[in-house]
């Protein structure tokens, strides 16, 4: 059964990056749910019942909140997900709730994405760093959108909790200038597989 203790919102608006003003404000944002870990303190062989119960509910609620925060699904260009399990849990518990289509497809559909959700799953105490890696929602090789949101929650996760997070960004780094993966692949003679060229 899903037990949410609280939601936490992160919202960053960058006006100057690297000593140079941005053309438009660059936003990165995240919404976290602090939930009770249903498997804390014990080994459970079959996690499926809780995944099926909790995953869709969390996916829907976090998606609604982050889309509202962004001002609509079309405003989100880069996206990702993360989970931090408390010390009485396993990394598998963090993975279980975010690595299911029942969780991620809510976000993917809401922003019209075709690429997979980049992810991180870690374990830590309260105030542990929460890192949410992002990538372009439709182009996995677009390096400008390789981003990481980092924040922490002073009182979470408790030992028997999991922090589940969705993250997003309004665009890529304001002054990106390292190119995309496709130039490297072409130079190396590999299959370019560039979705932007279709």
N, C-alpha and C positions, 0 to 999 in steps of 0.2 A: 504494500500500500504506500502511495506517495505521501510523504510528510515533508512539507516545505517549511523551514524555520523563517527564512526571509529571502528577499531578492535584493541584489546590490547592482547598481548601475555605474559604469565607467564611461565618461564622455570627455574626449580631448579635442580641442580645436586649435590647430597650429596656424599662426599668421606669419611667422618667420622661421625658416628652416635653413640651417647651414649659413647663417649670416645674410640670407637673402629673403626678401618678402615673397610670399606665395601669391600667385595670380588670383586665386580664390582661396578662402579658408579650407584647410584640409582637416577632415574629421576622422577620428578613430573612436570606436565605441564598443562596449560589451555589456551584456546582461548576464548576471550570475544568479543561480538558484542554490541556496544552501539547504541540502536535504539530509534526512536521516538515511544512513547506510543500512539497508535491510539485511545485509550479510555481515555486519561488523562483529568482530570477536569470535568468529567461528568459521570453519571450512564448510562450504556448501558446494556439492558436486554439480547440481543442476541449477543454473541461474535464470533459466528461460522464463519461468512464470513471472518473476519480478521485472525482467527486461520487457516483456510484452505488456505488463501493466503500467510501469513507470515511464518507459521510453516515449510512447506517443503523447502522454500528458505533458511531460517536460518539454518535448519538442514543440508542441503547440503553444504552450504558455511562454516559453522563452522567445520563440519566433514572433509572436504577437507583440511582445515588449520591445524587441530590438528593431522591428520594422517601424513601430510607432516612434521610437527614439530617433531613427534615421530620417523620418519624414516620408517613408514609403519604400517598398522593395526596390524600386528603380534607382533609389539614391545609394544603394549598396553595390559597390563594384568589386570589393575584395571581401572574402568571408572565411571563417574558420570556427573551430570548436575546441574545447579543452575540458579536462576534468582533473580535480585534485582530490584524492581520497585521504581521509584522516588516518592516524597511525594504527587504529584497530582494524583497518581494511587492507585489501590487496590491490595492487595495480590492476588486476583483472576486474575488480569492482568498478574502478574508474572507467576502464575500457568498455565494460559491459553496457553501460547506459548511453554512451555516445557513439559506439561503433555498431549501430543498428539503423537500418533504413527507417525503422519506425520512429526514430528520433530525428535523424538528419533530413529526411525528405520534406518535412514541414518547412524548414528553412530554405532548402534548395528550391522548392516550388514557389515560395513566397517572393524570392528574388529573381526567379527565372533563370536559374543557374544550370550549367551542363557539366562543369568540372566537379571533382570530388571535394569534400570539405577537408582542408588541411587540419591537423589535430595535434594535441599533446595530451598525454596522460601521465600524471606524476602522483607522488605521495608526499605528505608533509603535515606539519602541525599548524595550528592557528597562525595566521599572518605569513604563511608560506607564499613565495612568489607564485603568481598565476600567470603563465605565459600562454597566449593565444596566437598561434601562427596563422597568418592569412595568405591567401593567394587569389588571383583573379577568378571570378565566379564562372567565366567561360573560356579562359585561356591559361592553362597550367604552365605555359612557358613564358608568360609575361612578367619579367623580373621586376618591373616597377611596382608590382603589387605583392611582392614577397615582403611581408611586414610582420611585426610581432607586437602585440599589445601586452603590456605587463603591468600588473597591479597586485594588490593584496587586500585581504579582509582581516581586520584586526582579531576577530574572534572566530574565524572559520578557516579551515574545517576543524571542528572538534574531533576527538579521536573516533567517534562513531558517526561521522558525517562525510558527505561528498559534496564538493562544490562543482556544479555543472555550468559551463559557460558557452555562450555564443558570442562571437566577435564579428565586427565589420568595419569597413572603411569606405569613405566617399570616393576614394580614388587611390592612385599609386603615390609614391614619394614625389613631392612637388618638383624637384629638380633632378629627376632620374636621368642618368647618362651612362649606364653600363650595358645598354642593349638588352636583347632577349636571348633565350636559349637557342633560337633558330639560327642566329649568325654563327654560333659556336658549332652547332651540328652540321651546318653546311660547310664550314671551313674544315671540319674533321672528316667530311665525306660520308656522314651518316644520314639516315632518313630524317628529313626535316619535320614532317608531320605537324605542319603549322595550321591550326584551326582558323587563324585570322586570314589565311590566304584562300579559304574556300569560298 
